[in-house]
Amino acid sequence: MSNNGWIFLAAAWIFLSGLDWWIEHLDLKLWKPVLPAELKDFYNQEQYSKSRDYHLDHHKLDTIQLCVTLVLGVAFLGMSGFQSLDFFVRRFAHTDLTAGLLFFGIWTVVLQILGLPFRILKTFGVEQKYGFNRTTPKTFILDIVKAAFLSLVLGAPLLAFVLWFFQRFGFNYWPWVWLAIVAFQLLLIWIAPVWILPLFNKLTPLPDGELKKEIEAFAKAQNFELSGIFTMDGSKRSSKANAFFTGFGKLKRIVLFDTLIAKHSVTELVAVLAHEIGHYRMKHIQRQLIVSVLSLGLMLALFSESIRGQTLFILFQVEVPSIYMGLVLFSLVYSPIAKITGLWSLWLSRKYEFEADEYSIRTYAHPAALADALKRLSTENLSNLTPHPLKVFLEYTHPPVLKRIQAIRALMS
């Protein structure tokens, strides 16, 4: 690897890692010692102090992981690790396609092994300490095995197609790869509720009762066709609660965590559901998908141009140029760019949360219930009530809860 390539990647990694740490430090430093008045009916000062300790413990562990990753990553680059791995796989593979699959397979396994100790410490350390973790060692191991199985069954064929297509037809035809990946992603979204989610969690149709009756009444009033309301056994992994939409068409599902149902009133649950329906009704999901598709197209266009012009191979002095090596180097170089382009998507996501809140307020007969649900969720999950604006701008997909509550109050008044 040339000095220019090594210096660029090392500097980028050090800068991004330092930025992440600094933002988290600012976030914790901004934490107000006194509980905001808005949540005094749900939080007490002891719980509020506990939430800061929870985030501080996560920050400490993340700092250790960041330092370990940074040191190993820079050392790997400095010792021309990618070149060495490339030479190794070529000893066993007779074609660029098989070499590429073997290269990515080994690289993925190494990354998973390096990250495993920190996953264990977070799950059975920090999350366990604060009463959130309900994952058993058996479930933890099965999740890893199932994720590896999906990567092998779904990820490997897609990677093989991309490598084969570029090798067979060249980089001028990258739009066809773009369309193929988009089609693959849409297929995954479509089948996820039926084939993928059940591998990890049990989905059960919402039983008859007051909650189902209220949900159906609200959906009927909004002329919204329900294709399925399900509860998910989220409690097998964590006591934290959530709700979400998944799939589309006849396979779309509204999923409520069992922990959400257990801790919230019927009016709060319907208000949360109205918020999720608001996302669907206002086409937020489709718009975010369009942004994702366009971002993918930009990435493939830049990748094709950099490989066609041999820019990456010259920069890093690759002795045996290949499509898979170009893909690896491009992903590393593109990561800082992705941080910047992703800011637009994050801003849109926060904007859509406000709009979905407004939909819930304007359509459901109990507008205050959504604010109560947000307060209760924040209390149960030990959320940061006053995050630093820079952290919100760079990382948050949802607005801070106090901002959402203020917007709800303004709409109600």
N, C-alpha and C positions, 0 to 999 in steps of 0.2 A: 504494500500500500504506500502511495506517495505521501510525502510530508503534508502536502496541501490537503489531501483527503482526510488524513488522520487528524490534522489540526482542526479542520472544519467540523467533523463529527464530534470530536472531543469537546470543542468549544460549545457546540450546540447542546450537547448533553449536559455539560456543566451549567450552562446558562439556564436551561429549562428546569433542571433539578433545583438550582438555587432559587429560581423564581417561584417554584411550587412551595419550597420551604418558607421563603420570605412572606408569601401571601398567607400561608397558614399561620405564621407567627403574628402577622398583623391582625388576622381574624381573632386569634385568642387574646391579643392585647386589647382589642376593642371591646371585649366582653364586659358589659356593665355589671357591677357587683349587686345592684338592686334589681329585683324582679320587676319587669314592666307591669304597670297597673292593669293593662288590658287582660292579663292572664292570671290575676290574683285569685279569681274564682276557681281556677283549675290547677294552678301550680302553687306550691309553697316554697319558701326560701330555701329549705333543705333540698328539695328536688331540683331547684334551679342551680344550686351550688354543685349538686351531683352531676348535672348535665355538663357543666364546665369541666369537671374532673374526667368525665367520659370522653369528651373531645380532646382533652389534653393527653390522655393515655393513648388515644389513637394517633395523635400528632407525634408522640415520642416513638411509637413503633414505626410509623411511616418514615420518620427521620432516619432510623436505623436501616430500614429497608432501602431508602433512597441512597444512603452512603455506601452500603454494600453493593447495590446495583451499579452505582456510578464508578466505583473503584474497579469492579470486575469488568464493566463494559469498556472503560478506557484502556485497561490492561489488555483486553481481548483485541481491541482495535490496534493497539501499539505493537502487538505480537503477530499482526496479520492473520488473525484468527479465521476470518472468512476465507482467505486464500488457502489456509491449511485444511479447513473443513472441505473446501472444494476439491483439493487434491485427494483427500481421504475417500470421498464418495466416488470419485472417478475410478478408483482402484476396483470398485465392486460393480459399477454400472457401466454398461456398454453403449448407452445412448444418452443424449442430453435430457430426454424426458424422464428416464428412470433416475438419472443423477439428480435432477431437480426435485423429484418427489422424495428421494432419500435425503437430500440436503435439507429441505423444509421439515421433513419428519424428525430428523435429529435435532435441528434447531428448536423446534416446538417442544420436544421432550426436555431438552436442556433448560429452556425458559420455565417450563412447568415445575421442574425439580427445584430450580433456584427460588421460585416463588412459593413453593409448598410450605416451608417452615413458617413463613410470615402469615399464610392463610390459616395455619393451625393456631398460631399465637393470637390472631385476631378473633377466630371463632371460639376457641376453647380458653382463651385468655381474657381479652378485653370484653368481648360480648358476654362471656360467661360471668365475669366479675360484676357486670351491671344488670344481670338477670335477663338478658335478651336471648342468649343461645339456648336452643332446644335440640340442636343437631347432635345425634349420637355418632360415635366413631364409625359405625356401620354405614349410616346415611352419608357421612362425609366421604368415605371411600367409594361408595356406590355412585355418588355424584361425579367424582373424578373419572370413574370407569365409563359412565354413561356419556359424559362430555367427550371423552377420548373416542368412544364408539361413533358419536355423531360427527366428529371431525374426520374420522376415517371414512365413514360412509358417505357423508355429504361434502366435506371440504376437499378431500383428496381428488375425487373425480372432477370437481370444478377447477382445481389447480391444474390437473392434468390437461383439461380442455384448453385452458388459457395458454399453457406452455406449448401444447401441440399446435394450436391455431396460429400463434405468432411464428412458430418455426416453419409451418407449412405455407402460410400466405403472406407473411411479412407484416410490418408495423403500419403500413398505409391503411390496413383494414381494421384498425382498432375499434371503429364504431360497431362492428359486428360483435366483437368481444363485449363491448359495453351493453348491447342489447341482450346478449346471452346471459350476462350476469344479472341484469335487471329482471329478466324473465325468471331466472333461478330464485332471486330474492322474493319475487311475488309469489312463486310457488310455495316457498317456505312459509311466508306469512299466511297463505291460504290453508296449508295443512298443519300448521303449528298447533292450533287448538285440539286437533284430533289425534295427531301422531307424535308430536314432540313434547308438549306440555305434560301429557299423562305419563311420560317416562320419568318425570321428576316429582310431579304432584298429582294427587287424586282430585279430580273435578267431579263434583256432585251437583245435580240439579237442585236449585233452591226449593226446599220443601214448602208445602202449603202452610199458610199462616198469615199473620198480620203483615209481616214485611213483604211477602210476595204479593199480597193483595194491594198494598199501598204502591208498590213498584208498578204493577200492572195498571193501576188506576192512573198513575202519573203518565206512563207511556201512552195509554189510550188517549188521554187529554192532549198529548203532544203529537198524536198521530205517528208515533214511532213504533215500528214493528220490531218486537223482541224476538230474536231467533234463539235466545238461550240465556238464562241467568244461572250462574253456577257459583258454588262456594268452593274454595280451594284450601287444602290443609296446610296453609302456611305455617301453622303452629308447630309442625314437625321439625322446622328449622329455626324459627325465631318467633318471639312474642310480638314483634313489630307488625303493624297492620298496613294494608294497602288495598286498592281496587284498580282495575284496568280493563280496557277493551283489547281484544286480540282477534286476529283473523278478519275476514271480510266476506260479503255475500251471505250465503246460507250457512256458512261455517263461522260467522262472527260470534263472539262470546262476550258477555259482560261477566267479569270474574270478581267476586268479593272474597277477601281473605276471611277465614273463620275467626281469626283474632279481631278483625274489624267488626264482625257481626256481634261478637261476644261483649265488646266494650262500648258500643254506641247504641243510642236510641234509634227507634224506627225512623223518626223524622230526620235525624242526622244522616242515617244511611241513605235515605231517599234523596236528600240534598246532595250527598256525594255522588250518587248515581246520576242525578240530574246534571252535575258537573261533567261526568264522563259522557253522557249523551250529548251535552253541549259541544264537546270536542268533535263528536261524530257529525252532528248536525251542521256545524260551522266549517266542516271539511278541513279541520286542522290536521288530521292524520294524513289525508291525501296530499296536503300542501307540504308537510314535512317530508313525505316520501318523495315528492318532486325535487325538493332541495337536496335530499340524499342522492337521488339519481343524477342530478346536475353536477354535484360534487364528485361523484364517481367518474363521470364523463371528463371533467377537467383533469382529474388525476391520471386517467388512462391516456389522455391526449399529451400531457406533459411527459409521462413515462415513455410513450412511443417516440416522441421527439428526442428525448435524451438518449435513448438507445440507438435510434436511427443515426444520430450524429456522433455516436461513440463517446459522448461527453463524459458519462460516468466511468466508462472503462479507462479513458485517458486520465481522468482525475485521480482514480485510485490505482492506476497502473495494473489492471487485471491482466494476468498472463494468458488466461484462456477465457475469452469473453463468451458469455452464455446468457440466454434469456432469463434463467432463474437467478443468476448472480446479479444481473441488472435489476431484477425485481426487488431483490433484497437491498441492494445499495440505494435504489430509488426510494424505497419505503423509509429508510433511515434519513435520507436527505429531505424527504417530503414532510416528515413529522412536524418540524417547526412551522411549515407553511400550513399544514392541516390545523394547527392550533389557531392560526389567524383566520382562516376561512371558516372554522367552526364557530367563531364568535357570532356570525350572522344567524346560524341555526339556534344557538343558545338564546339569543335575543328574541327570535321568533317564538321559541318554546315558552319563554316567560310571558310574552305578550298573549299567547294563546291561553295560558292559565288564567290570566285576568279575564279574558273574554268568556271562557267556560264558566268561571265564577259568576260573571254577569248573567249568563244564560240561566244558571241555576237560581239566581236571585229573582229574575224576572218571570220565571215560569213555575216555580214551586211555591205553594201557599205558605210555607214556613221559611222565609228568607233568613232569619237569624240562625236557623239550624246549621247552615253551612259554616258560619263563623264558629259556632260551638264545636262542630266536628273538627275544624282545623286546630282549634285550641286543644282539644282532647288528644288529637294525633301528635301535636307538638309535645305535650306533656308525656305521653306514653313512650314516644321515641327519643326523648331527651334532646330535642332539636335545638340548634343554635338560634335564638330569637333575634339576635342583633349581629348578623354576619357583616364582615367588612364589605363595602361597596365594590372594591376591586375583586374580591373573591366571587361575589355574586356575578359581576360582569364577565369574568373569565371562566367560571365553572358551573354556575347554577342553572339548572333547567327549569326550576320553579322560583318564583319571587319569594323573598322572605315572608314568613307567615304574618308578621305584623303589618307589612305593606298590603297583603291580601285582605286582612281584616279591616284595615283602614278604608280600602276601596269598597269593601262590602258595606261598611257603615255609611259611606258617602252615597252609595246607590240606594240604600234603604231610606235615607233621609230625603 
